[in-house]
Amino acid sequence: MSSFAAAVRAAARRRASPSSSSGSWSSRIFAFSTKAPENNADSHDDFKPVAKTAAGSVHEMIEKDIQGNPVMVYMKGNPDAPQCGFSAMVVRILKHYEVPFSSRNVLEDAELREGVKSFSKWPTIPQVYIKGEFVGGCDIVTNMHRSGELKDKLKALNPDLP
């Protein structure tokens, strides 16, 4: 048990003890259980946390995104207002090649943020998919840009690339 939880419990016991000056119900409101709600037999089913099985639906959404968009970026923010430097770098590189790309803001949806990481088995954001294939994050996209490999990969999407 953490020292904070122990201190709160001790304070609650002092407030709720018969020797305390106020033995009213309000002095006992701080007594609580540290057991997880799903393990607490006193908790009504309506108030127990519900384990969402949305990972499958998030993965399905990601699959549709990457199959339906030639270039798909999962990023923090959006292309017009990236909210991290790595996402901004990926957007700048893709805009340099003038290829259309779609994106999703993982900051708006915690399930998506974790789902995209589990889908690709890659721990960081942004994540770039080209023609349904996971390419990588900012470092990989940047290295591919510098080496010319990204240009080759994107040439099919924009034949006007020099």
C-alpha positions, 0 to 999 in steps of 0.5 A: 500500500502506498504511503499516501493511501496509508495516511488517508486510511489512518486519517479516516480511522481517526475521524471515524473512531468513537473517541473522535469529537465528531462521530457523525457520518460525515466524518467517515466519508473518507474511509474507502477500500483500495480494492479494485471495483471489479473485485469489490463485492459491495459495488453494484454492477452498474458502477463496476468498470466495463472492460471495453472490447473495442480493441478489435473495432479500433484495429478494424478502423485502422485496417480500413484507414490504411487500406483506404488511403494511399498514405495514412499518418497517425499523429499528435494533432493534425497536419495544419496544427501538429502537436509534437515536433516528430509529427510536424517533421513527418507532415513537412516531409510528406508535404514536400513530396506533394502527395495526398495523405490522410491522418488521425489525431491520436490525442483525441482518442486514447483507445486509438492511441493505444490501438495503433501502437498494438496494431503496428507493434511500434511504441511511438507516434507518429506512425506512417503507412504507405500503400497499406504497409507500415513504414515507421515513425519520424526517424525512419521516415526522415532517414528514408527521405534523406536516402531517397528511398521515400521518394521512390516509394511515393513516386507511384502516388505522385508520378510528377516527382523529379 
